[in-house]
Amino acid sequence: MRLPALSLLALALASPVAQAETVATVTSPNEVLSVELDLSEGRLAYRVLRFGEPVIEDSRMGFRLRGSGTIERNLALAGTATATHDETWEQPWGENRFVRDHHQELRASFRETIAPHRTFDVVFRVFDDGVGFRYAFPEQAAMAEAVIDDELTEFVLAEPATAWWIPAGEWNRYEYLYDATPVEQVTAAHTPMTLRTGDGLHIAIHEAALVDYSGMWLRRAQGRRFRTQLSPASEGWKVRRTLPFQTPWRTIQIADTAPALYASSDLILNLNEPNRLGDVSWFQPAKYIGIWWSLHLEAESWATGPKHGATTRNTKRYIDFAAEHGFRGVLVEGWNPGWDGQWFGNGYDFDFTRATPDFDIEALGAYAKARGVHLIGHHETGCAASHYEDGMDAAFAMNGRLGTDVVKTGYVCDAGQVERRLPDGSVAREWHDGQWNVNHHQRVLEAAARHRVAINAHEPVKDTGLRRTYPNAASREGARGMEYGAWGNPTNPPEHEAELLFTRMLSGPMDFTPGILSLQGRGQAIQTTLAKQLALFVVIYSPVQMAADLPEHYERHMDAFQFIKDVPADWAKTRVLMGEIGDYAVVARQDRDSDDWYLGAVTDQHGRALQLPLSFLAPGRRYTAQVYRDGRGAHWKTDAFAFERETIEVTSADQLPLRLAAGGGQAIRFIAH
């Protein structure tokens, strides 16, 4: 049949003007993943394949620059270089003592074919379980500075998927419950964003080594196409950098299962620079208690007055409890001036070198030291970040002198309201994950390190693996913690922790503050069982791990409290043995200082019966398993306190039944013989 002229014209217009040309490729060490770079009409794109099947389809790359247009068209390949890397390095603390970094690297250089002939490199590191890539701008005559209005990096998913995500650009920073939706329903998401395709492939998109740059959000453009959206700056642009510079790594973790996805998060650490601080043995991972949960219950207050929690007498009580039960740290919130009145987003009255009249910090420092306990400092800035920088060096010097070698920082204000003092004395407002505040947090880490102080940041910039470079970046919040069990509306649901493990926890440690054995918040029950609270000490990792309940509540549950006393905060090995995102998780970790293993299992609102092979234990050895589990009739709604404890002998050849009540969990200590 002869087509009419208009149809022929339509076909011609629909046909591609030029074929895309593959200009560079790189494959992972065991040929699991491969990356291909294409140029089509001078536009650069990448794609990721797994065993030859696309995972990420053609995704554009480039920048929109202020005053100098975009860098995305009229590009030509100027050269390539490849390298192979395979080393094993040791973490000073962490989920695994030894980390293998095995990847193939491709560096591809591109140059504009028209004026001003700017140049840049894209660097891909391809592991068997993921990909990291970044841009590198060398020094060049064509541009001395880059003022970035937006980064145009795309992630185009090849297959339909379910996404677990929290919204970006909203007032409450990262503290949202996770939505589980078809990927086409995502709007703008914080990273890590975790996806599961219909055939079970698990993918997580995040970033590594966020330094002197704005945090990356993922904005869905259309269908399954996502584009990088950088956190804003008060000036209107997103990033300002003098050349030469490198962007953070954009990361794509890819695994067959949810447990394997968690294991792949070593990729984030491997893309960060090695330790710059040298010997950090002065930081000791440990558990702590503190004057904190009582404040969220409103039994005590941060502000001075008759309900003030941070008094000398009350703090001594916590120090005595810590010393008796083997806790290294005692956190005290509300110890310093500034808490009276309206401090939310208005922290100009905070002073971290002086205590309130009813808190004798010198005497308490000496009292804690005599009892083998360390005070944990608390620096809530109320987002007065420049004001905090004025006095932080003096504050850290005082902390160092008193033996307070961990400080919890806080930045409580609405997103986009961090205070930045300008040279003329006026104030600009920045986002928590904007370039200025990213740099602020690094200045805090560097100042703290000078005085041998580790930082546990709340309302933080998300974790991107910088703890490898700055090992005093001990932990952070960056998600909904246990305090939402006290007063959250809605509260944290039973599936929350099984979601966190495969979403937020892919980025690094979280100060979740578990261990609420009273199971009671402020006028509402926590949606958990007693045994699940124990399991969280293994499932949700932090090297500064809080046992968050009140001493008097622990004294009522000494049988369960024994596991909290025993469980370490530093690990030699970690294995996620079973799990599905938001459904359940079973995690085993080996103590760094012994041959003992610890196991935590948690489930959502549904009870589960599992058979657990113990093959992670050392063959040929016997272990005493101290089991802490949900009791008969346990249920998070009707009988959350039902609890049983038993001791059995096992080996690596055994299988162990795990019975998890609805909303429940199980914790086990395996003592090696």
Disulfide bonds with the S-S distance in Angstrom:
Cys383-Cys413 2.16
